[in-house]
Amino acid sequence: MSAPTTFFDAVGGEPTFRRLVDKFYEGVAEDPLLRPMYPEEDLGPAADRLTLFLMQYWGGPSTYSESRGHPRLRMRHAPFRVDPASRDAWLHHMRVAVDSLELAEPLHTELWSYLERAAYFMVNTMDPAEPAT
């Protein structure tokens, strides 16, 4: 009897998550709304943190927690204005990245659903013109 496969393994492991994050940051690098949220001149460290987090979340190695502690996503994003417009920009670039992986269903839907929920959870500033959800 073999051990159940994790989502991490089912999608192809680390190479898949690296492709996802690399594609995502290609969009972020050119985005006038999102790029200022990344204070490092090189997006490499941010990309590495996101890759390690996603790999761990989906059943891969626990390198993220070993090096950075508990994810505490809202706390780590608190210094940045994450409003509905930036959430939507983030989701746009992440959607392009997820779609580029060409994952089989239901893996594609599972990954996208998590990322979409996470993006909505990270909003910490409401645009006065947009009603709260």
Long-range contacts (C-beta under 8 A, 24 or more apart in sequence): 6-58, 6-59, 6-60, 7-58, 7-59, 7-107, 7-110, 7-111, 8-55, 8-58, 8-59, 8-60, 9-59, 10-107, 11-58, 11-101, 11-103, 11-107, 11-111, 13-55, 13-60, 14-51, 14-55, 14-60, 16-101, 17-51, 17-54, 17-55, 17-58, 17-60, 18-51, 19-100, 19-101, 20-51, 20-54, 20-97, 20-98, 20-100, 20-101, 21-47, 21-50, 21-51, 21-54, 21-97, 22-47, 23-96, 23-97, 23-100, 24-50, 24-93, 24-94, 24-96, 24-97, 26-93, 27-92, 27-93, 27-96, 27-97, 28-90, 28-93, 31-89, 31-93, 33-85, 33-86, 33-89, 34-86, 34-89, 34-90, 34-93, 37-80, 37-81, 37-82, 37-86, 57-114, 58-111, 73-118, 73-121, 73-122, 74-121, 74-122, 74-124, 77-122, 77-124, 78-124, 80-124, 81-124, 81-125, 82-122, 82-123, 82-124, 82-125, 83-123, 83-125, 83-126, 83-127, 84-123, 84-126, 84-127, 84-130, 85-127, 87-119, 87-120, 87-122, 87-123, 90-119, 91-115, 91-116, 91-119, 94-119
